[in-house]
Amino acid sequence: PAMLQTYQGACHCGDTRFEVEADLDHVRACDCSLCTQRGALIHRVENARLRLFTPLDALSVYRWHTRIAADYFCPRCGILPLRRPRTAPHLWGVNVRCLEGVDLAAIPIRPVHGRQLA
């Protein structure tokens, strides 16, 4: 059974704020060109588990390749707290590095082979 916990999240400057309910049983580390440079550790959640305190249209969005995935980042500090993944655009990908009180060393990392997506 999932052990849901509520986490507060924000970008570096604090302009982008959100709250997420998640069972951080793993994070995803993708090897595509963008994720390799970005270094985000992502955990996916259903829409109902994410509450945005900053309007989505206040964020900048980056779409590339197939333009299905949407990467949302703070236009002020440049941090990416949220994304809509290409392989599951109905879910939110939350950058766990943006969550308060998370011990990243205690969370298993699941490799994702994004370079293999055509």
N, C-alpha and C positions, 0 to 999 in steps of 0.2 A: 504493500500500500504506500502511496505517495505521502511524504512528510512535508506538506506545504508550510512555508514560512513567508512572512511578509518582509520585503526589503525595500529600503528607500534608495533611490538612484538619482544620479545627477551627472552632468558633464563637469569638466574641470572648473569653469567659471561660475557654475550654478544657475545659469540662465535656463538650462533644460533640466526639468525635474520630473520624476515619475515614481511610481510605486509598483512593485510586482510581487505576485504570489508565486512561489516556485519551490520545487523540490530539487535542490542543486546536487543531484546525484552524479552529474557529469557536466563538463563544458566541452564545446566543440572548437577545435583548432583546425581551420581550413588551410590547405596548401595552395590555393589559387594565388595569382599574382597580387591581387588587391589585399587579401587577408594576410598574406605573408608580410607585406610592408606595414599593414595596420597593426597587427599583433593583438587583435581583439580575441577574447575568449567568450564564445556565444553559448547561451542556453535558450532554447525555444520554449515559448509559452503560448497558450490560447489567448485570443483577444480579451476574453473576460478576466484574465489574470493580470492584465496591465491597465494601470490608471495613469493617464498623462495629466500632469499639472501644468504643462506648457503646451499651448496649441501646436498641433503638428505642422501647421502652415508657418509657424515661426522658425522652423528648422530648415536647413538646406538639405536638398536631396541629390544623390548621385546615382545615376543608372548607367550601366555599361554593358557591353557584349550583347546579350539578348534583350536587355532593358526590362526584364521581368523583376529582378531583384531591385529593391529600393533601399539605399543606405542613407539614413537620416543622421545628420550631424549638426552640432551647434555652429552657427555662422560666426560667433564671436571667438570661441576658443578652439574650434576645429575638432573636438572630440566626437566620436561616433558612439552614442549610447544604444541606438536601436536600428534594426533593419528588418525588412521583409525579405526572407530568403527566396531565391529563385526556385528551389525544389519544394518549397512549402510556403507559397505567398499568402496563405490564409493564417499563418502563424507570425508571431513577433520573435525576432532574434534579439535577445537582450545581451549587451556587452557586460559580462559579470564584473569586469574591472571597474565599472561605474557604480557598483552597489556598495553600500556601507556595511561594514562589519562582516565581510566575507573573508574566510581564510582560504585563499586560492590553493595553497599547498595541500590542503586536505581534500580537494575535489579532483577526481579522476579526469584526465584529459582524453577525449575521444577524437582521434584523427579523422578528418574529413578530406576526401581526395577531390577537391574542387577543380584541380588542374585537368582531371580526366573528363569533366563535363564538356561536351562539344557545343 
